[in-house]
Amino acid sequence: MIRLDRMVNVLGGYGVRVACCPVPRSTELRSVVLRESTDARAVDGDVFLAVGAGSVPRAVEWAVAARASAVLAHGDDEAAGEAAALGEAAALGEAAGIAVLVVDPSVSWSQLAGVVYGLVLEGRETESGRGPTDLFALADSLAGAVGGAVTIEDRSSRVLAYSSSQQGADRVRLETILGRRVPDGLRGLFEARGVFAHLAAHDEPLFVAQDPEHGLTGRMVVAVRAGRELLGSVWVTCGAPLTGVSRAALADGARTVALHLLRSRASADLERQVESDLTLRLLEGTADAATVLSRLGLPREQLRVIAVRAHIAAERHAALLLAFERATTGFGWSRPGRSTLAGSTLYTVLPGGRADSAREWVALLRAALPAEVTVTAGIGGTAPATDLPASRQEADECLALHEARPPDAEPPAYDESWDDILLQRLRAAARAGRTPARGPVTELRRHDEEHATHYAATLRAWLECQGDLSGAGDRLGVHPNTIRYRLRKMAEVTALDLDDPRKRLAMIIDLAAAENG
């Protein structure tokens, strides 16, 4: 048995996309059926494989007859046909109350059927490392053994699973489950009582006495550990310390939870590796970009590349790995982007044309990291899959801009900062010696250095003010006649040719390229 949410998460790595999902994500899937070629009828089942349907709308029709909760159907090879079919399928699925999952045409039914049957019927791992690890069932089993409501948490006090049993439950348990983590006030209480210190150092269960002020009844907690590494903890509501069989069941349960978490971590690591490799192929440029997009579950619309760096003080690697873990948590419909690590940078390919959406993604990532982590980011321009290498370069350059600005500044996007990027490229060319070593601007700068004049700054002010003497004087804090005088003296130093528009353009570029930033 597996929940619909988990199946979608797994199938996302096989090029399966959600057209619509009018049923709860928690819907349990217990059976898989398909339409037999010798029988017009289909046996009732939860997941319908629409082999031979020929179109998504017909697949939905067949699934309705089979009373399915979800249907998988091959999409259209043509982009226009695909968009129309998806829209029609979404409307039909919403009306019928069926989740419609569209499979990329390049994915064979034999491969997909093996994955789906393995997930729903056998509960085994798929070849990409994914598989159902039902911590909720384990929490229910443990609750029955110890006689109290159970919560399983990671080492940051985030809720991983909880039992359906409410025996001995209190207000704090409800707040913890609804918020998906232990409330800050309660964490402070546990820290003051030495609970976290005990979990870090000891394997024996610990009783945490009640605290009416926080709405807390008694708790028994035990560390979940793999070797010396703390993976999380198991909590049981109880009015008094557990003893005998119940205490032993809690200790044994913690060891079983550790195996589940290690298995889940291995699965997640494999998922991340597959995602990271595919995303890197897009960023480096690949001839089969459309296929890679499909395998990643990304739409064929405009995409952006976001470049992120994260560090804590002088330590860069730990924070960057943590940012990658947060960016790749979940799959399928649970997050929009796909990420990879390259060197000291986290890259994410994000759908959507709005720069603000990319900034919101960066803000959510920053909020998910510890407060002491510094995050800088750059947002590339929109691009089709084939042009993502260019968007990556733009994201890198915007990242460099952000690193030169205050940490609380908004991440720059190429759409709005292209002029800064252009000047940055010009300055890089100048530092590499790729600008002329001689010319009017060079000669004016040399004269300024030798005679303490201000000719280069005066020329730039005059050019930027488009020949307005008053504007240039205001910018430099001098009288317009001073500007006029300096222009005459400059003409004695070098040939300016200020009447030639091409030379004026070349001089303003030369002046801008020589800036420090």
N, C-alpha and C positions, 0 to 999 in steps of 0.2 A: 504494500500500500504506500502511496505517496500523495502529497498534496499538489494541487494544480500549480501553485506558486513555484514549487521546487522543480516540477517538470518543465515549466517555461524557462526557468533559470538554466537548466541543463541544456535544453534544446536550443537555446540562444547561441551556443557555440557551434551548432550545426546549420546555421543559416535559417532558423525558424523565427518568424516575426509574428507579433500579435496584431491581428486586424481589429479585434474587439474582445472584450472580456466582461460580459454582463453578469457572470456568476462570481461568487466570492473566491478570492485567491486561496482561501483555506479549504476549498472543496476537496474531499478525499477521492482519489481515483483508485478503484479496485479491479477494473477489468478493461481489456482492450478488445475491440471487435473490428471487423472489416466486412465489406459486402461480398458475398460469395458469387462468383460468376454464374453458377448454376441455379441460383435462387434469388429472386428479386427482393426478397425480404432480408433484413439483417437482424442478427440477434441483438437484444438490448445490451448496452455496455456504456461505460463511462467515457472512454476515449475511442473515437471513431477514426480509423485510418481510411481515408477516401481514395483507395487504390482504384484507378481506372475511371474516376469521376469525369476527367476531362476539363472541368472548370470548377472554380471555387463555389459559385452559386449552387451547382448540382451537388457538390460535396456537402454543403450546408443542408440541402434538402434531404439527402440520405441520412445525415446525422440526426435530424429531427425525427425521422422515422425510427431510428435506433434508440431514441431517448437518451442521447449522449450529453455529457456536460461539456465536452470539448471535441473539436474536429481538426484533423490535420489534412491539409490539401496542398497540392503543388500549385505554385503561382504561375503567372504568365511570363514567357521569355521576353516579350516586348515591353519596354518601359511604359508606353502609353496604355497598352492593354492591361499591364499589371496595376497601374494606378486606378483604372476604371473598375477592374475586378475586385481590388481591395476595398474600394468604396462601397461597391454593391454587397460584397461579403460582410462588411462591417454592419451595414444596414440590416441584412438578413439575420446575421447572428444576434444583433441587439433585439430584433423583433422576436426571435425564437428563444432567446435566453441561453445561447450556446457560445462558448469561447471559440473563436475562429483563429487558428494558427496556420499561417501560410509558409509553406516550405519552398526554399529556393529550388528551381528546376534542376540544378546541378547535383542535388542530393538525391541518391537513389532510395527507393522504398525499402529495399532489402537492408540497407544500412540503418535507415531511420526506424524501421520496425524492430530491428534488433535492440536498439537503444530504448525504445518505448516499452517493449515487452520486458526488457531487463529491469527497467525502473519500476514499472507498475506491478508486475507479477512476481519477479524474483527478488527485487531489492538489492541487486548486485551492483558493483561499480561498473561504470561504462569505461570504454577504452581510454577516454580522455581524463579519467580519474574522478569523474563526478559520480555521485550516487547518494541515496537517501541515508542520512545519518540521523535517526529520529531521537533526538534528545528529549523531546516532549514525551514520547512513550516511555523512555527511561525514567523521566521525572515522575510519571504516573506510577510506574512499577515501584520505584523507591519510596514514594509517598505511602503506598499500601504496606510496604515492609516496615516502615518506621512509625507509622501512625500520625503523620503530620503533613501539612502542605509543604511542598518542596520548590525551591527556586535554584536554578543553576546559573552562575554568573561567571564572567571572565575576570581577569585579574584587575581590570579597571572598573569593576562593579557594574558592568553592563549586563542586562538580562539576556541569557542565551536560550533558556527554556524554563517552563514552570509546569507544575502538575495541575490537572483539572480539579483535584481535591482541594477543598477550602477548609479542611479540618484545622482549627486553631488559627485561622487567618485573621489578620487585623488590618487596620487602615493603612499602615505602612506597606504591607504586602501589595495592596491594591495600587497605591501610588507608585511603587517600584515597577510593577508590571505595566501600568499605563504609560509611565515615563520611560520604560525600557532600561532604566538604570536606577541605582539607589539614590534617593534624594540627597542633596549636598549636606543638609543639616544632619541627617542620619549618618552619613559618612564621617562627619566631624565627631559625632558621638562614638562611633566604632573606633576611630583613630585614637580618641582620648582614652578609651578603655583598653587600648592595646590589642584590639582584635586583629588589625592588619599586620602588626608586628608578629603576633602569634602565627598567623597563616604563613608568613614569610619564612618562619624558622621551624615550625613543628607540623607533624603529620596527625597528631591526636586531635579528635574533635574537641571543640571548646563551647561551653555554654555561655550565652550572652543573656544576662538577666533583663527583666522587663524594665521599661522606662515609660511611665504613663504620660509624661510631658510630651514625648514624641509619638505617642500612640503605638508604642512597641510592646508586644507581648514577648515572652521568652523565645530565644532562638538557640539552636544547636548548629554550629558551623564547622566544616572540615575543609582542609585544603585539597585541591585537585592538583596533583603534581606528576610530572614525568621526569624521573631521576631527581635532580636538584631544581629543576625549573618549575616555578609556580605557573600553572595554566589558568587557574580560576578557583572557584569555591562552590560548595553545596550548602544550602541553608534549609533548615527544617523548623517550622513553628512548633514550639512545645512550651508548656508551662514550667517544666522542670527538666534537669539534665537527663538525657537518654542513658539507659543502662542496659546491660545484658545483650540480648539478641538484637534489640533496636539499635543500640550503639554500634554493634558489630556490622549490622546491615548498612548503616550509614558509612562506615569506613570502607566496606567492600564496594558500596555504590560509588564512592569517590574514585576508586581505582578503575571502575568500569567507565565512569565519565571521562577519566583521563584518556582511555583508549579511544573513545568516541571523538574527543577533541583532537587527538593526534591524527586520527583518520581524516577528520574534517580539514585539518590544517594541510595534510598531504594533498587532499583533493583540491583545496583552494590554491595551493602552490602550483599544481599542475595546470589548473584553470588559468592562473595568472601567467604562467609561462607560455601557454598557447596564445592567450590574448596579447601578451607583450611581443612575441615574435611576429604575429600578424600585423600589429600596429606599426612596428618598426619597418616592416616591408612597405607599408603605405607611405611612411615618412621618407624613406630612402628612394622611393619610386619603383613601381613594378608594372609590368605589362598586363598582369591579370588583376588590376585594381578592383574591378567590379566583383570578381569572385571573392577577393579578400574582404571587401565590404560586406558581402552577403554572409560570409562565415562569421564575421564579427557582429552581425545583426545590426549594422548601421544603415540608415536610409541612403538613397542615392541623391539626396538633395545637397545643397551647399554645406560645406563643412569648414571648421576652423581648427587650427592647431593652437593649443595653449602650452607654453613652456613655464615650468615652475621649479624654483629652488627653495629649499627649506633647510634651516640650520638652527642649532641651539648654541649660542655663543660661538666658540671656535669649532665645535663639532658639527660637521655637515652630514656625514653618512647616515647616522642613526635617524636623524629627523627626516632625511630624504626617503629612507626606507619606510618609515612610518607614514609619510605622505602617500607613498605608492600603495601601501596596504589599505589606507583609507579610500584612495581613489579607485581601487579595484575591488572594494567590498560589495558583494552582490553581483547579479548578472541579469541578463534579459531585460525585463521592464523596470528593474529596480534602480537603474542609473542610466543616464543618457550617453556618456562618453566611453571611450576605450583608451587604455593607457599603456605606456611602456617607459622603461628607464634606459637612458643612454648617457653614459658618463655621469656627470653630477646634476643631470636635469631630468625631471619628470615631464613627459610629453603626453598630452591627452588630445585625442581627436573628438571634437564635439559637434553635433549637428546644430544647425540654426544659423540665421543670418544676422542676428542682433548681437552687437558687442556687449550690451548690458547683460545678456543671458550668460555670456562667458564670464563676465565679472561676478555674477551671482554664483556661478559654479566655483570660482576661486574663493569667494567669501564663505561658501558652505564648507569647502575643504579646510580653510583656515580655522573655522569654528570647530571642526572635528578634531583638531590637533591641540596638544597642550598649550596653555597660554604663553609659555616661554619660547615657543617656536616662532622664528621669524620667517615669513613667507614673502617671496618676491615672484612676480609673474609677468609674462608678456603674452599678448594675444595676437595671433596672425590674422591676416585678412581671409575672407571667405574664398573657398576654392572647391572645384570638383575633385574627385578622388585622384585624378591624374596629376593635379597641380599641388598636392599636399606638400611636396618637398619645398616649394616656394613659400607656402604658408608657414612651414616650420622655420625657414630662415627669417621670415618676418617676425615670428614669435620670439626667436632668439634675440633679434635686435631690439624688440620691445622690452624683453627681459633685461637687457643691458641698460636700457633707459630707466627702467624701474629701479634697478640696483643703484643708480646714481641719484635717485630721488629719496625723500624721506620715507621710512618704512610704512607709514600710514597713508601714503598717497595711493590713489586708485591705480590698478594695473593698466598700463597704456595699451591701446589697441591700434593696429596698423591703419585702420580706416581713418582714425583721427590724428595719428602721429606720423603719417607718411613723410611729412616735411622734415620732422626731426630725424627720421630714419635716413632720408636722403642726405641731410647734412652730416649725419654720423658716418655714412659711407664715404662721403667726400673727405672728411677728416681722416678716415682710415687710409684713403688713397694718398693724402698729403703726407701722413706720417711714414708711409712706405716709399716716399720719394717719387710718387707717380704724377706729381704736378710740376709744371715748368720751373726750373731753377732760376730763370731770369724773366723779367717783365716789369711793367709799371708798378704793380703792387709790391713785388719783391724789392725794387729799388727804393720805394717810399719807406718801407719798413727799415731798410738798411740806413736810410737817412735819419729816421726817427731815433734809431739806436745810437748813431754817431753824434747827432746834434740835439738830442732831447726835444725834438719837435713832435707834433701830433698829426702828421699828415695822413697816415693810414686810417686812423679813427675818423678824421674829418671827411675823407673821401667816402668812407662807408656811410656815415650819417647823411651826406649829401645824396648818395645813390639811393639809400633807403627812403629818403624823403622826396625822391623823384625830382631833384633839382630845386626844392623849396629851401631858400637860404634861411628864412625865419624858422622853419621846422628843424633844420639841421642845427641852427644856433641854439634853439631850445633844448634839443637833445644833448648837446655838448655843454650847455650853460655858458655860451659866449654870444656876442653880438653878431648879427648877420654879416656886418662888414668884415668881421674877423674871418668868417667862412670865405667870403669873397677874396680877401687878401691871401689866405692860405692856398686857395685854388690857383691863384696867379703864381705863387711861389712854387707850388707843386709842378706847374707846367715848365718851370725852369730846371727842375730836377729830372723829369722824365716826360716822355710823350704820352699824354693821357688820352687824347682823341675823345673827349667827352661828348662830342656830337655824334659819334658812331654808336648806334644801339647795341650792336653785337659786342663791341668792346666794353660797353658799360655792363652788359650781362656777364661777360667773362670776368671782369674785375670784381663784381659782387660775389660771384661764385668763389673766386680765389680768396677773397676776404673772409667769406663764411667758412671755407674749408680750413682756414688757419686757426679757427676758434678752438678753445680747449673743451667746449661742450656747452 
